[in-house]
Amino acid sequence: MSYFRAGLITISLILVLGFLSSCSNNQKVTSGLLAPKPENHQGGVIQVYAARTWGAKQAVAVHTWFSVKRSGDDHYTSYEIIGWRLRRSDTALVVRTNKPDRDWWGHQPELLLDYRAADADELIARIEHIVEQYRYKNEYQAYPGPNSNTFTAAIGREVPELGLDLPSTAIGKDYKTFSEMFGRSSSGSGVQASFFGLLGLTLGVEEGIELNVLGLNFELDLFDLAIELPGVGRIGADVISNNINEIAEDKSRKQGE
């Protein structure tokens, strides 16, 4: 079997499995169920969400964003990069104060990070500064980056206290220019060599061992006993505590009654 034929079969398999995974993830309603209500939680909250993108890209990629709430605030502030916004204004950076855990083009959100420690407000101040200084807010390229996942990874890299582990489907998280080829991983917990997000290797406490080939990531998470595959995402232990997922499922069940 030729290398071309083997590669074509592999890509086709990734696309099929990716579409099946996208459909499976969308069966359970999570929108509006993952963020604690400000009236019920007065402390600071930092959350990171992912949802499948729209169109054919949903087979292999997710869109990610940050949502934060300072102690005592009555609303969340969400930060994300949206490519088409750049065509209407001079920036792709979007700051919104509506529902933090909303769906993305009909795709249900997945909670990647839920941080509520005592230093949350301090970390939020750092996140806001990083957002303000983000270098690619006026530049966007869906593949290989910089895109929404490049933005989320940039924050995680500078705030390692969060321990953010972005999924293999967050294409663009490894995007780095030639001058930045060697540096910290997107979680800030390890090291990474990446050539424009197209070819790279990551070793980190959060990521484990991760190989990037043409933007498709294969990850072996040694500490959490899980693997991550292109299109499919994580197989094994969840990044977020099962308790959070149980709360969301309980709320969803009650709404359906």
C-alpha angles and dihedrals in degrees: 000000000000121000089241093055092045090050092049092051091048093051091047091051091049091051094048093047090045093055091047090050091048092052092046093051091051095057094080118065111229102152110120093007105084106061119073113241111254090232090056098043117039096178128089119282132195118186135172121202136192130193132172115268123240129264124010091334090073089079092070110010146059133199116231135197144172124239121187139178125190120219111283095012118135095212144036127244116214127200124198144145117241116185100207091054088069089065091057100040140012095267140052091204113109123193116189137171101200127100109333096205098047124144121262113230089330095313116123119242124246120209111233099170135019112181120176104153124139093263094055093111091052091051091047089057089054092047091052090052092050091049090051092050097041107138100209101051089112095044132066138175121165093211129064091347175194090210140128093298092050087057095049091047091050090059094045090050092055095042103047091165087080094062090214113189109188116204125252088252092064092097110191096036090108095049111133132157121240092264090054096044094122121046147090123335121250091265092051088231098101148014131276141191112198133168106208090313091291100097127015153128127227129192116184146139091246099033099038108197114344129181121195119200116176089337093307112121129212113188136185109195103200098181097047095037094235140119130213125209133190112271093000100063124196124010114185133018115020119245090225122057113268087234090072091051091048090054091052092048091049092051091047091050092050092050089053094053 
